[in-house]
Amino acid sequence: MTRKSITIAGREIGPDSPPYIVAELSANHNGDINRAFAIMEAARDAGAHAVKLQTYTADTITIDHDGPGFVIEGGLWDGRRLHELYQEASTPWDWHRALFDKGRELGIAVFSSPFDETAIELLESLQAPAYKIASFELVDLPLIRQAAMTGKPLVMSTGMANLAEIGDAVSAAREAGCDQLILLHCVSSYPAPADQSNLRTIADLTMRFDVITGLSDHTLGTSVSIAATALGAPFIEKHFTLRRSDGGPDSAFSLEPAELEQLVEGTLTAWQALGRVNYDRTESERGNVQFRRSLYAVADIREGELLTARNTRSIRPGFGLPPKHFPEILGKRATRDIPRGTPLAFSMIAGGNGA
């Protein structure tokens, strides 16, 4: 069995802990390290628990080529050459130490998605607390094994992967020694349509692979992430920027600071609402029990008089007999005078025993 929770940078993540919110910096730095610093600070201020980077260069993720397959057709990046796009979007390697230092200064965790072995080497030198395998790399089993061998927690996105591919990735991670694994349900579309989110997959992944399961969310807004939390996802990742109007490769489907704050608050409320299986009266309900219906004398009843539907009724408040006893008290005689407005008790009714 897997662990019930894992820990990243001292923060426990699991169904019994508040949601762990990761702000994905991605390409939203727009080539300016000071903007990256500002995004990190805004993420911390909004309540995110971690900032995630992506560690690659254009040359470690593709080659400079414009042949078939190397030019994107359709979607947000239509017409862009892969090498050109990744050159623009990449986070320079010589920024990484400063970004990790900034995270320590701000008190927010920083980790990254490595895209090759050299990226893992860099991140290990910076004492990264965890690794994230991106959806597009889930089929790169050697990369997964290399990341798992660090002994750090491993988060893997499942976008585009079928069940067999997810199984292969989980097996590769575990065989390489990973015992702190999170799978993120993901739809790798930018932005992703909410009606294709299939959030019921989250619980199925948890059951099939005995892992903690979260959501890497590319939909617009916060609703899908909050719904995922209500379905039990304890880890939520969203792209984050200062202002979508500033542009950049990922800006169109990224949250702004006020929205990230709403996400943090909304997921926390959803998690708190999950609670536990409970059929007992809650603390907040106790004061309202008096307003439930119960049986009362609604007219003066003399000793020896029959109780009828004219002189007894089920009304509020709730200090009398439960309404379920109404049929059995009808036609019985009062053992004492019962003034109008008196809550009925079995002691007032001949033969009344509540059996």
N, C-alpha and C positions, 0 to 999 in steps of 0.2 A: 504493500500500500504506500502511496505517496504521502508526503508530509501534509498535514492539515493546513499549514501556513509556511511561507518562506519569508526571508528577511532580506531587504535591499537597503544598504546604508543605515542599518539600525531600525528600519521601519518594518513592522510585521505586515504581511499581506496575506489575506485569506478571508474566508466567509465570516469569521468572527471579529474581524477588524474593519474599521471604516474604510471606504473605497480609497484606493491608491490612484491618484490622478497624475498622469504624465503629460507634460507639454512638449510636443514634438517641434523642435526648432527647425529641422530640415533645412530648406533653402531660404527661409524667410529672413535670414541675415542680409540678403541682397548684396553680399560682398563687402560688408562693413562690420568689422568686429565690434565697434561701439554700439551698433544696432543690435548685434547679438547679445551684448551685455545688457542692453535695455530690455530686450525680450525676456532674458533670464530674470531680471529684476521684476518685471511685470508679472511673470509667471509665479514667482514667489509671493508677490503681494496679493495675487488672486487666490492663493491657497493651494497651488499645485505642489506635489510632493517631490517631483523630479522633472528635470529637463533632459530630453534625449537628443543626441546628435546623430549624424550619419558620417561614418569615417571611410572615405574613399577618395580617389582622384579619378579624373576622367579616364586615365590610362590603366587604372587597376580594375575598372568596371566594364570597359569596352575598348575599342580601338578607333582611331580617327579614320573613318571610312564612310562613304556615302552610297554604298551599294545597297542592293535589296535587303530589307530588314534593318538597316542602320538609319533609316529616316522614318520618323513616326507618322503614321497615317491615321487621322481622325483623333477626336478627343481634345483635351485641354492643350496638348503640346503638338498639335497637328503641324507637320512640315518641319519640325525641328530635327536636326541630326543628333543622334544619341550622344556623341562625343561633345558636341557643342553644348547641349543641355546639361550634361553632367559637369562640364567645366564651369558653367555658371552656377550650378546648384551646390557644388561640393563645398564643404567646410575645410578651408586650408589646414593642412596638418600642423603648420607652425602656430595656429590659433589654439590648438587643443589644450596645451598646458595652461594657457591663460583662462580658457573657458572652465576647466576643472577647478582652477584656483578661485575663479569668480563664484563658482557654485559653493565652495567651502566658505568663502566670505559671506555669501548670502544665506547660508544654511539650507541650501536646497541640493538634493542629490543630482549628480550628473552621470549618465552612462550613454552608451552609443551602440549603433548598429555597425559592426565591422563587415566589410565586403570582401576581404581576403586575409590571408595569414599575416601580411605585414601590418594591416590595420589592428589585428589582435595584439601584435607585438607592441605597437605604439600605445594602445589602450592599457595593456598590462603595465607598461612603464609608468603610466599615470595612475595606477591603482584603481582602475574602473571597478565599481562595486557589482556590476552585472553586465550581461550582454544581451542584445536583442537581434534576433535573426529576422530580417525583413521577409515579407511574403514572397518576393521574387527570388529570394535565395533559399527558400525552404527545401528546394530540390538539390541544393549543394551540400550533400551529406559530408564531404570532407571538411567544409567550413564549419558545419555544425559540430563535428567531432572535435575540431581544433578549439572552438569556443568552449565546449563542454569540458575539455581537459584542463581548463584553467581552474575548475572547481568553483567558479562563480555561479550565481543564479542565472538561468537562461530563460529568456522570453522569446517565443517564436510565434510569428504571425502566420495565419493559415490561408490568406487570400489566394484564390485561384486553385488551391490544392484539393485534390480528391482525397477520399478516405485512405486509400492505399499510400499516397504520398505523405499524408500526415503521419500515418503509422510508421513509415520508413524513417521520417525525421525524428519521431519520438524514440524509436529504437536506437537510432544512431546516437542521440544525445545520452540516453541512459547507458548504452554500452560503453560510452566514453567517460562514464563516471558522474554524469549529472544527476543529482538527487534533489535539485531545487528547480523545478520546471513549471513554467506558465505557458499555456497555449492561449493565443488571442484569436478569437473568431474575427474574421476580417473579410470585407468585400473590396477587392482591389480595383475600384473605379473612383475617378476623381473629378467631381464629387460622386459619391455613391448614392443611388436612389434609396430613400428610406424603405420603400415597399419591397426592396430586394434584400433587406438586412437579415431576414431569417434568424431572428434572435433565439428561437427555440434550439438552434444548433449549440448554443452555449452549454446548456445542461447536458446535451448528448455527448459533447466532447469531454465533459467532466466525467461522465459515466463510462464512456468507452476507454479512455486513456488514464483514468484515475489521476487527474491533474487539477490544479487550480486553473480556471478558465476565465479570461477577461475579454475585452473588446478593443480592437484597434478600429476607430470609428472615422470614416471619411464622409459621412453624411453632413449636410448643412445643419447648423444649430446644435442644440443639446438634448433634444427629446429622445433620440435613439439611445444615447449613452445612459440617460436616466432610466429608460425602460430596461436596458441591459442590467443595470444595478439592481433593479427590482426583481429581475430574474436570477439574481445571485452572482453576477460578475463583480469581483472585488478589485479589478485592475482595469482602468480606462485610459486609453491613449488618444489624444486629439492633437492635430496640427495647430500651431499657435503663432500669431503675429501681432504686431502693434496695431496696424491698420490695413485692412484688405486693400484700401485704395492706394497703398504704397506700391502695389504690384509685386511681382516675383513669381517664380514657377509654381509655388504652392499656395499663394495667397488666397485664391478664389475659394478654397474649401477649408480655410483656417479660421479658428476662433479669434476674436479680439478680446482684450482684457476684461471688459464687463461681462462678456459671454462666458469666459473661462471661470470667472467668479460665480456666475449662475450655475455653471456645471458643477463646481465644487459643492455649492450649497445644495443643489438639486439631487446629486448622487448621495450626499450624506443623508438627506431627508429620506430618500428611497431606501437606503440601507437601514436606517433607524426604523422605518415602517415595517421592514421584514420581520423583525422581532423573532418570535418563536411560535410554535403551535400552542395555542392557548384557548381554553374554553372557560376559564375563570373570569370573574368580574375584574376589570382593570381598576386601578386606583382612581382614574379620572371618571369612571362610571358610578362610583359608590354613592356620590351625593345625589344622583339622579334616580336611584332605585325608588325613592318615595313618589316619583311621578308616574310609576307604572300603574296599570289598572288593578283594582281589587274590589271585593264585594263589600257594599255599604248598605245600611238602611237609608232609603231615600224618602221615607215617610215614618212618622212615629208608629212603633209596633208595640202593642200591649202584651204583657205576659200571657201566654197561652194562645196568642193570635198566630194564624198561619203565615209563614213567609211566602210571598208571591212575587210575581214579576212586577207588580205595581209598587210594592213597598221595599224591594231589594233590587239592586242593579250592580253591574260592573262599571265602575267609574274610576277616575283618578281622584285622590292620590292612592298610594299603594300600601296602606297600613292594615288592610283587611285581609280576609281569606283570598287565595289565588282564584281567579275567575273559573278555573277548571272545576271548582266545587259547586258552581251555581246549580247545575241540574240536581245534585243530591240534597241541597238544602231546601229546594222548592217543596212546599207542602208540609214541611216540618213546623213544629210549634216553638215559639220563643219561650225560653225558660225564665225570662225577666223582661221588664220594660226596656225597649231599645229605642232611644230617641233618634230622630232623623239626623243623619250626618255621622252616625256611629259606625266605625269599622267593625265588620262582623267577625266573630270568633266562634269556634265550635262550642265553647262553654256556654254560649247564649242560645244554643239550638238543641232541642230535645233529640237525643239519638245521634247528635253530631260527634263524630270521633275522627274524621279525616282519614278513615281507613280506605 
